[in-house]
Amino acid sequence: MCLPRRIFLGLALAAAALAGCEKKPDRLTLEPVGVDELRGWSDDRLAEALPAIRSSCAKLAAEPDDMPAGPAGTALRAADWRPACAAFATLRDDDTPALRGTIEQWLKPFRAGNNGSADGLFTGYYEPELHGSRHSEGRFTIPLYGRPVDLVTVDLGDFDESFKGKRIAGRVSGGALKPYATRAEIEAGAVAGKASELLWVDDPIDLFFLQIQGSGRVILDDGTMVRVGYAAQNGRSYRSIGKILVDRGQLPLDEVSLQSLKDWLRSHPSEAKSLMDENASYVFFRELSGDGPDGAEGVPLTPGRSLAVDPKFVSYGVPIWLDIESSKKGERIQRLVVAQDTGGAIKGPVRGDLFWGFGAEAEAMAGPMRSRGDYYLFLPR
């Protein structure tokens, strides 16, 4: 058993003792299981996940047969999914028994692990509501920026397949890619003349959480609604303000939630901006059309059935069986979802963020969610 990574003054052998306790690099491991091992499998209303499954299948249908389309370490290609997708297309929208049989016929579940450890962290997100205007006027003075013209995003997987799912972003200076401006620098005017102000909103805290959620709705001063979604990110690492407050002893870990963080920021106005600035990550937006927010896969998210994952390990479009704790004591969330999104804080082979939809009920479900559990990837037989 490894000792905690602390330095004890006077223990000359501490460094040597800790040398063997280095954390292993994250690695996705897959253990085949039978559907009879999936707790709750026969109870879920699986048909609620069919729209998400079909959206991902439609996206996959446009890809060449040899495109990689499987989790890290597998040799799956787009062609491997086509028989299952063809079968899903024939099902009635509300036919859960038929969907269950079709999944069992064409796909096989694998328990996902990180170097064999199946336990992971699962959180929730939702589509928040802000108030804004097309113009900077009155209380609407905080810009909601579009993508800057000088922001360069690089998909490292285009250069080396071992880096699939890993991206960096920055700006070109002197022929070299340099880090992009931080949150504090952007808010101080670093993107003036480089990024358009899509909208102007009235609350910096609401804007901060919109960036964490990745998409939302803005109610304009004329009563109309604009949906906005992720366009780009400045390339800086995401840093959790909840973890900062816990580390400083200002919030107990078991009380950290979206609601408690908002309450802390509003009750500490003199400290709120400096705390938010410690998360140097900054998200830029674009206006969306259509019925729902799009995830990173490029398809509309389905409330309760779309999951954000780390694409370095789990490819978009993979159906997943969730078996995790619920924020309601004594209950579990056991349901079929589809990997369709990602996020700055979603890192690791067993890590998920469940999309709950829009409105107060969705916020109430997503906000306190910090659940332990595991998930199972359904892959073509």
Disulfide bonds with the S-S distance in Angstrom:
Cys57-Cys85 2.08
